[in-house]
Amino acid sequence: METGAPTWLVAGLGNPGARYARTRHNIGWLALDALATEAFHGERRFDGDVSRTESAWLLKPTTFMNLSGVAVRAMADFYKIPHERVLVVLDDAALAFGRLRIRPAGSAGSHNGLESVLVHFATEDVPRLRVGIGNPPPPMALPDYVLAPFTPEEEVALGAVTDRAAESIRVILKNGLAAAMNEFNKEGL
């Protein structure tokens, strides 16, 4: 069992408000809910809801997706957590629904929330856990898709997806990124 202050910051990306609560873009928040041992009881600080585990601060930025980096950087600076220990949890439409992909660095792709985080840290060396939400069905545009609620079929599987994402975060915190990548960067649930 670890003692002392958390050494990681886990930021689940999403949008505030009831309208967005069960949308694909908020899967980062849902993963943090699954990670918390009880209901996520966030204290409002750093433009977000803050909670913690033994080894990590948990942050749900409430700045809306495109400004997520403001909250993530402010909290990381306050607790002196280096960017290599800031794990961003986000949705990814390029991955099949439920698939996880953990990476230690890389570009933001088309994800504006991750782009905001990378800009605020001035580096692409920020670990991330991408949670697959699948591609939008034609002719639906990507912005409409990510802000739409999950389908009934996705809702049935969502608990297993967020539980698996939470477990991957636990492995990262305990055993490191490489161990989690080996275990969770596989196809399917």
Buried (B, 14 or more C-beta within 10 A) or exposed (E): EEEEEBBBBBBBBBBBEEEBEBBBBBBBBBBBBBBBEEEBEBEEEBBBBBBBBEBBBBBBBBBBBEBBBBBBBBBBEEBEBEBBBBBBBBBBBBBBBBBBBBBBBBEBEEBBBBBBBBEBBEEBBBBBBBBBBBBBEEEEEEEEBBBBBBBEEBEEBBEEBBBBBBBBBBBBBEEEBEEBBEBBBEEEB
